[in-house]
Amino acid sequence: MRILMVGDVVGRPGRKAIKENVPDLVRSHYIDLTVVNGENAAGGKGITREIAREILAAGADIITMGNHVWQQKEVFTLLTREERIVRPANYPPGVPGTGLHVLKARNGVPVAVLNLAGRVFMDALDCPFRKADELLATLAPEIKVILLDFHAEASSEKMAMGWYLDGRVSAVCGTHTHVQTADERILPGGTAYITDVGMTGPVHSIIGVEKEAVLEKFLTGLPRRFEVATGPYQLNAVILDIDENTGRARSIQRVQNFE
């Protein structure tokens, strides 16, 4: 089976990229399931009900999140009502939403989608490694295809997670840095790995933000309000080919589409 994983969608340009690319990718690559990271979809921070509907209508089967999950106030209700949105599972107990969802792909195969957040250079959350163990232990034996969106800053932490889960999940796909890495590979145990899927958003930007504001902050050290850049978009994604009988990955292919 084939899974399309789309990197962090940033603002309006990112949502446009989803609408104009995902349906064609699904058709041309015979995609069975589409996963989209939407944590920056609403003006660069968080997600709203309407934007979630927009992304799902464009072809996403499930939306993963990250450290900006709580930026829009309506998300607290949204996460309790929409099971197709998962947030990092290693937030403390009692917060809205879930970090694991099992759904059926277009070919009828059940797929578990996990979402975890890193701790290096990020918020102090529960241990993502131990949380991964906990979540995997809850899955029924017949669920072989398992995808993890690991939303983390440090490449070392993402690589550590890849090796930690090698042979236990089908893929570990890093998100958060908005820069697609060229280290996609199949680990010895059969897990597909990439440090960062990349960003789906404005090309002429600094990780999705207007260049001028970011440059001024670097030059002066003064606080600046960041806005999502405008102009043409890029879409960063990976296509995973997975043996649905064993859960082992056959291949991982990077995608870069530009407007």
N, C-alpha and C positions, 0 to 999 in steps of 0.2 A: 504494500500500500504506500501511498505518497502523501506526505504532509507538507503544507506550505506554512512557514513561520515568518511573519513579517516583523521587522524591527520597529522600535519606538516611533509611533505616529505623532508628529509634532504639528499641532494647529491645523488651520485651514489647508495649507499646501499639502500636508500629510494626508488629510482626509480626501483631498482631490486625487492624490496618487492612488489611494486605495480604490476609489470608485473607477478610475480609468485603467487600472492594471490588474487588480485581483481577479475579476471575472475572466479575463483573457488568460491569465496564468493558470487558473483552475481548469479551463478548457484545454489549453495547449499541452499542459503537463499531466493531465489526468489526475488532478488532486482529489484526494478523498476527504481531507480535513484541513481547514485553514485556521491558524492561530495568529492573532494580531495583538501586539503589545500596545495598549491605548492609554498609558499613564500620562502622556503629554498631549492628548488629543484636544483638550479644551483650552485653547489659547496658550499652550505650552505647559500647563499644569493641571493634571487631573482629568476627569471625564464627567459628563453630564448625561442625563437620561436620553435627551435627544441625540447627542453625539454617539452614544452607545448604539442607539437604534440605527443611526446612519451607517456606522461601521458594520453592524450585523447585516443590514440590508444590502451592503456592497459585497457581501460574500464571506465575511468572517463567521466561523462557527463558534468561536470562543475568544474572549478578550482577556488578556493577562494585564497585570498592573505592576506597580513598583512603589518607590518611596514617595511619589507625589499623589498617591491614591486618595488622600484625605483632603486635597486642596479645594474641591467643590463640595459645598455643604450638603447638596442633595444626594451625594454618594452614600451617605450613611443609610438612607432608606433604599437606595438603588441596589446596594450589595445584599440586602436581605430579600429582595424580590426577584432579582435577575441572576439565576444560577449560571448563566453563560459568561459572567464576569468573575474572575478569581483574583484575589489580592495576595500578597506575600503571606504564606501560612505561618511564618515565625513571628508575627505580631503576638503580643500577650493574649491569653485567653479572655474571652468576653467582648472582643471588638467585633463589629459587624462583618459579615461575609465569611468566605471560606477560601482556603488556599489549594484545594483539590477538587476537581470535578471530573467525573467519568461520563463520557457521551459516546454515542455511536457515530462512526464515520459514515460517509455516503455508501461505502461497501458493506455496511452492517457490522464492522469490527468495532468492539469497544476500545476506547482510547482514554487513558488517564492523563489529564493535564495538571501539572503541579506548578506552583509559583512560590518562589522563595526569594528573600532579599539577603544580600551580603551584609557584613558588619564592619569590614575594613574601610575607613574613611566615610562611613555612613552612620545612620542611627544605630543606637545600641539595642538590638532586638535579641530574641532568643536564638540559640545556636542553630544555624540553617542545616548543618550536617546531621545533628541529632533529630531535628524536625523532619528531615528527609527520611531517616530511618523509621520514625514514628508513622509517617504517612504511608510509606511503602508497605508497612506491616498490616495496614488496614485493607489493602487491595485483595480482591479475590484472585485465586491462582489462575483463573482463565483470562485475566487481563494481562496481556503480554506487551502491548504497545503503550509505552509510558514516556511522556515528554515533560522535561523540566525547563521552565523559563527561570533562569537564575539572574536576578536583577542586582548586579553588584558592580562596584567601582574598580577594585583591584584585580588585575589579570591573574595574579598568583592565587587569589581566593577562588576565582572561577575555574582555573586549571585544577586546583585541589579538589573542587567539587566534581569535576569531570572524572578524575582518577578515582575518587571515593565511590562514585556510583557506577563506574565502568562494569558492564555486565549485569547491572541491576535495573537500568533504565534504557530506553531506546535512544534517547538524545538528551544532551545537556546543551542548551542554547543560551549564551550570555546576552544580556541586554543592559542598557543604562548609559553607556559611554557615548552612544550616537555615532561611533566610528566603526565601520565594518572591518573586522580583522580577516587576515588571509591565512588563518591557521586551521581551517576546517579539515577534519580527518575522522577516521573510524579508529577508536581505541581498541586495544587487543581483545577486550571482552565483548566487543560488538556494539559499543555505545558511540553514536555520532556526537562530535564535539565541535563547537566554535566559541571563541572567547567573547565575541560580540557580533550579533546579527547586523547591527548598524541602525541607521536612522531613516525613517520615511518622512521627509519634510523638505524645507527649502534648501536648494543647492547653495545659493550665494549667501551663506550665513556662517556663524560659528556655533556649531552643534544645534542649529535651528533658530538661533537668536540673531537679531540685527547686529551686523558687524560693528557698527560705529559705537554702540553702547558698550559692548564688550571691550573693544580696544581702549575706550576712554577709561574704563575701570582699571584695566591693566596699567595704563599710563599714569593715572592720577591716584589710584587707590581709593577713590571716593565711591560711595554707593551709587548705583545707577539702576533705574527701572528697566528691566529687560522685556522686550516685546518679540513675538515671533516674526521672523523675517518674511518678506513677500517674494514674489517672483517664481521662477520655474522650480519644479520639485525633483527629488530623487526618491526612488523606492529601493530599499535594501531588504533582502529576505534570504532565506535558505529553503531549498527543497530537499526533503528527507525521503529516501526510499527505504522502507522497513519491511522485513519479513514478518507478516502478521501472525505466523504460527510460532515463532520463537521470540519475537520482539527485538531481534538483533538488526542493526542498521546495515543496509547494503551500500548506501552512498549518501553523501551530503554535498549539495551543489549551491554555491553562492549565486545570488541574483542581484544585479544592479540595473535598474531601469531609470531613465532620465526623460524629463519632459522635453 
